[in-house]
Amino acid sequence: MKAYVFPGQGAQFTGMGKDLYENSTLAKELFEKANEILGFRITDIMFEGTADELKETKVTQPAVFLHSVILAKTLEDFHPEMVAGHSLGEFSALVANGALSFEDGLKLVSQRALAMQKACEIKPSTMAAVLGLADNIVEEVCASIDGVVVAANYNCPGQLVISGEFKAVELACEKMKEAGAKRALLLPVGGAFHSPMMEPAREELAAAIEATTFSNPICPVYQNVTASAVSDANEIKKNLIIQLTAPVKWTQSVQQMIADGATLFTEVGPGKVLAGLIGKINKEAATANA
């Protein structure tokens, strides 16, 4: 079975999507429609902007979404039998499998970015990558810390991202190293994504998601929150709302997709991060980049 996977924030690079814009009439139309919807020329930043300009949250998330979705729409042989996206990438996956329209997907991603930015400004928070520790030990260390710190991204075995209040994350990093982690280092992010610190953003985004029309998709989406196949529009909505404050179960999602018959994972969007993670989750898994 053909599985298509869509990357999240951090995959962006200067020049992303420029070849699509220049070589495809459909891509050009969609990029220009995006400029209209967003109210600024995101294409200028994507094609010519600096790394710092691309790192702005209000730019990064729509930029990665646009690159992924427009690439999917211009692929000649795009017939997904299952899809998944990492964090932000879940929105790309939902447009690709027909659960969301291009316009609604972009509007939600833009609102999500701004809501997350606001939540980051309320209280200092951060994330850290923990390498070389079993998931259950990472979870136990987080639970032992006074303050908010949780497992946020289950990226692949031995690579987990934690998220929460600044001091709690710093203290957790020290304890992770004591517990035998190869590395535990703070990430250059604006805040504690996929943790309780995102509750204000979740509330704001919930209203926008509730007001958006979702359709039953052409194929199942393996959502971050459940790591299982979902095809019901209402269930997709519910899981998408929970996603901001819940962990990204990427390892579990890939394992479930393989168990359900995935034979080839194609990464659609900037970078090759997900293909790399899938190879670490299952060495036998075949991967490709669109």
N, C-alpha and C positions, 0 to 999 in steps of 0.2 A: 504493500500500500504506500501511496505517495503522501508524505508528511511535509508540510511547509511551516517553517518557523521564522519568527520576526523579532529582530533585536530591539533592545531598549536604549535608554539614555546612556551616553558614553561611547556610542558607536559612530558618532558624527565626525566628519572631516571636511576641510575646506575643498570645495569643488564638487561636493556630493550632488548627484542628480543632473549635473550640467550636460553630460553626454546624452542623457534621456531627453532633456529639453531640446537639444540641438538636432537630435536624430528621429524624434517621433512627434508627429502632429498631435496625437492624443495626449502625450505627456506634456507638451507645451500648453495645450488647452487646460489641462488639470492644474498645472503649476500656476497659470494666470488666474484661474478660478480661486485657487488658494490665496493668492495675493489679495484678491478682492475680499474674500471672507475674513481674512486676518486684519485687513486694514493697513498693511505695510508690505513692502516687497521683500518677502522672506527669501525669494529666489536670489536677490542681490547678495544677501548674507551667506546663503548656502554656496553659491558659485564663487564669490570673490571675497567673502568676509574673513576676518582673522579668527584664530582659534578662540580668543577671548569673546569675540562677538557671538560666535556659535555656541559658546558655553552658557550664555544667558538662558535661564530656564524658559522664558516665554518664546525663545527661538529654538532651543535644542529639541524639545519634545515634538513640536509640529514638524521640524525639519526631518527628524528620523522617521516619523510617521509618513510624511510625504514621500520620502525616498523609497520606503518599503512598499507603500500602497501603489504608487505610480509604476514602480518597477513590476509589481505583480500584474497590474492591468495591461502592461505592454508585453508580457511574456506570451509567446506563441502557443505553448502547450501547457497552459495553467489549468489543471484539473485536480484540485486538492481533494484528498480523501480524509484528511485530518489536518488541523492547524493548531498552532500554539504560539504565544508571544511572551517574551520576557518583560514583565512589568508593563511599561508603556507599549511594548510590542503587542500586547493582547488586543489593543484597539486596532492596530494594523491587521491583525489576524481576523478580527470581527468584520472589518470591511472586506477583506479578501474572501471570506466565506459567505458574504451576503447578509450577515446579521445586521449590519449598519450601512447606511449610505456613505459615500465619500464625504459629502458636505457635513453630515451629522457627526461622523467620526472626527473630522478635523476640528469642528466646533468644540466637541467634548475634550479633545486632547489639549486645545488651547485653554479651555476653562480649567482643566486639570492642572496644567502647568502654572497658571496664575494662582490657583487655590493653594497649591503646594508651596509656591514662593511665599505667599502670605503666612502660611503655617510655619514656615522656617523662620520667619522674622519674629514670631511670638516669643519663642524661648530658644536659646542656643542649643543646638543638637547636631549630631553627626553620625557617621557610619564608619565601620572598620572591617577590613578583610582579615579572616582568620584562616591560616593555612596549616594543614597537617594534623588536624584534630578530628576525632569522630564527632558526628552531629550531636549525639546524646551528651557528650562531655561539654560541648559548647553550650548546649541548652542548660545543663546543670550549673555551669559557671554563671551564666546570665541570671538564672533564678536565685543564685546566692548573693547577688549584688544589691545593695540598698540603692534604690533609684530605678529609673526606667531604662532597661537595656534588654533587647530581645533578638533572637535569630530572625533575620529579615530576608536573606536570599540564600536558598539551598542551591548553589550553582552547580556543583559536582562533588563527588566524594572527596573530602579533604579540602574543600574550598567553600567556606560559608561566610556570609557578611552579617555582622551584627549592627544594630541600630538603636539609638536612644539619646538620652541626655548626655551632654558632653562629658561630665565628670564620671558618670556611670560607665560610659563606653571606654574611657581611658583606664579606669580601674579594672574593667573586664579584660582589657588587652593585657594588663600586667598578670592577671590571674590565668589567662589563657596560656601565656608563655610559661608560667610556673607549672601548668598542667601538661606541658610538653608540645605546645604549638610551635611549628617551625618559624612562623611569623604571625604577628598580630599588629597591623598597622592602620592608622587612621586614613580615611579616603578623602580626597579633595572634593567633597560634596557640600551642597548648601544646607542640608538638614537631614533629619532622621526619617528617611522614607521607609514605608512598610513597617511602621511602629505605631504605638498609641499616640506619639507626638503629632501624627498626621490627622488626628480626629477632627480639627476644625476644617481641614481640606475635604475630608470624607463627607462631612455634613453638607458642605457647599456643593460638592460634585454630585452627591446623592440627588439633590433637587434637579440638577441639569439632566442626569441620567433618567430619572423618573419621567421627565417631560419629553424625552426623546423616544421615537418609534424604533423598536427593534423587531426584526423578522426572524422566523425560524431559519437557521443557516442551511446551506447546501451540504455541509459536512460538519461533524462534531468539532468543537473547540475544546482543547484540554486547558482548563483555566488554572491560573496560578494558585487560587485559593483551594481548589479541590483536588488538583492533579488527576482529574478524571474527565472522561468524555461528556460534554454537555451539548444538547441540541435544542433545548427549550428556551425560547426567547426570554421568558420571565425569569427563569433560573440564571441565564446569562447576565441579565440586568442586576439581579441580587448579588451575584458573585463579584461583578465589576465594582459595585459600591463598596463591598467589604475589602476589596483588593488593596486600597491605599493604607489600611492599618494592619493588614495581615501579611504573613510571609509569602514570598515567591517560591513555590515548591517546584523548582525547575528540574532538579534531579528526579523527583518522584514522577513528574509529568512525562519526562522522556522515557523513564522505565515503563510507565503504563502504556505509552504509545507503542513501544516495542512489543510489550505483552499483547497488545491489541492488533498487532500485525504490521506495524510500520517497517518498511524495508529500505526506504531512502528518505533522508531528511535533507530538504533543500532550504538553505538560509536565504531569505529575501530581504535585502536592505543593505545599509552600509556595514562594512567590516566583516570579520569571520569569527567573531567571539563565540557565537552559539555552536557553530560547527566544531570548534575546539572543545567546548564543554561537553558536547554530545559524545565526542571521541573518548573523553575521560570517563563519562558515565557508562559507556558500553564500547569496548574496543572493537567489537564486531560491526557496529553500526556504520552503514554507508552514509556519507555526507557529501553535499555539493553546495556550491554558491551560485545563485541565479545571475 
